Amino acid sequence: MVNTNKIIFKSILLLAYLIITAVLLFLISSLYGYFNTGADRSKILHTKIKKIDQYLPKVTWLEDGNLGREMNAQTLSEIESNYLDAWHIKNIAFSTNSKIGVDAYYTESARKNIFNIIQANKKEKITIERTTLSHSPDIFLFSEDGQLVVLEDKNVVEYKRVFKDNKFILEITEIANYKVILLLEDGFWRIRHLVKESVSEFDKKTNASPPISKTIKGINYYPQATPWNMFGSDFDINIIRKDFNLIKTANLNTIRIFVPYKNFGEAKVSESKLNKLRKVLDAAEKNDLKVIITLFDFYGNYEVLDWTLNHRHAEVIVTAFKNHNALLAWDVKNEPNLDFDSRGRQNVISWLEQIILLIKSIDKKHAVTIGWSNISSASILKDKVDLVSFHYYEDKDAFEERYTDLKEIIKDKPLVLGEFGTTSYRGFWKPFGSSEEKQARYYKEMQAVFAKNKIPFISWTLYDFNKIPKEVVGELPWRRNAQEHYGFINKNGEKKKSFKYISNY
């Protein structure tokens, strides 16, 4: 029996060896045959960039006329793909001062200029974070042999941020026109010449949207069973419709909702998520409620190389709903100032400004705002937004004075208290905490201030929640438990004492 097992074992090893050897010989012979066709050995190692994951500027092909042979759609797509890859590689090269990948997208003569810039920047300890946001290429010549393309890329919007010794120096957004020659080498279109013919500073001025006609009396909304996952697999429009009816009968006229960036598909926005959001807006319209849509929830990167992906995300959503009757305003980002320390204040502000410009270029009818986490940050980018939104969870007794001070600073824009509230939690983690009576008294006093000063408000939130994701409030139980009890309706669906003061009548 032992000898039989040894024979079987040796036979299996021999068979495995023969199979592996055969596979290796096949691969080697395939490579040898491939190279003998005259193909460039670098082609088999040429890795295409997945632009949907890294770089996706808006491209609008112009059709002024091609002087040459006719070009089919596939060839045009390949030219666009390789051309944008080349831009992305150059952006990375200047931000890292690295030559890696440049030779794959630029011919020898074209990459000399890039390498010279990299060398000079290294010497001066300069790095340049950059991206392009839009291109309008126009093909002037496609050679008869199909090996050369001459194009003009018009109105290229370029953003650059310059650092010296890792310290921020300046930023600039400009519009440039380029003349470009591409050569087909080894099956890939490589840039032979890229010459900037003209440049001008990008105009960041935006027109103000029409003013909001009625005073906002609102609430931040999540369904009780699916907080922070409103558009997930448990989405139930019937529950949302009932909640909206309840909100309307409580004398509120506005809701604020959140669109999570990753959950909605990032640059490739999910059609099913859009359909769910459309159902929510339709339900709001039926109940005569206006909606503030907060974009980019749970997004916190802000890196320049990601901007094109962020733009495609916002572009799809804003385009889809800019004409919906329920839409009141776009909130670019919830509490972005909380990312100042971890992501860099300038990075966050520059990102916000670019997203505002994008939204307002698509939707000229609806207001744009930013949901700042406190009054102190409310004046940031005040000249770029249509209304100034801030949150307040600090001393109730100091609110009226601080609000009055803010009105002295921002006199030409409406102010909206986008979040406020207090918990009713008292328990193991906070034995001397709050209560339903204290919560009700808080809202009663705040509503008196709102009525006196005609302050638009959006409270936090309709429901107490059974579970809150750690990404929202962290893992500390005393914070998590308190956050679960901010609602006007408890976990059993019963109205709390505070519900009496959910609005001012």
Protein Blocks (a to p, Z undefined) as FASTA:
>chain_A
ZZmmmmmmmmmmmmmmmmmmmmmmmmmmmmmmmmmnopafklmmmccddfklmoccdddd
ddebpcdddddfklmmmmmmmmmmmmmmmmmmmmnopaehklmmpcfklmmmmmmmmmmm
mmnopacddddfbdcdddfbdcfklpaccdddehiacdddddeehiafbdcddddddddd
dddeehiacdfbdcdfbdcdddfbdcdddddfbdcdddddddfklghilmmmklcfklmm
mmmmmmmmnopabdcddddfklnopjmccfklmmmmmmmmmmmmmnopacdddehihiak
lpaklmmmmmmmmmmmmmmmmmgfklmbdcfbghkllmmmmnopklmmmmmmmmmmmmmm
mmmmbccddddfbfklmmgoklmpmbdcdddfbdfklmmmmmmmmmmmmmmbccddfbgc
ddfbdcfklmmlccfklmmmmmmmmmmmmmmnopacddddfbdcfbdcfklnojafklmm
mmmmmcfbdfkopacfklmmmpcZZ
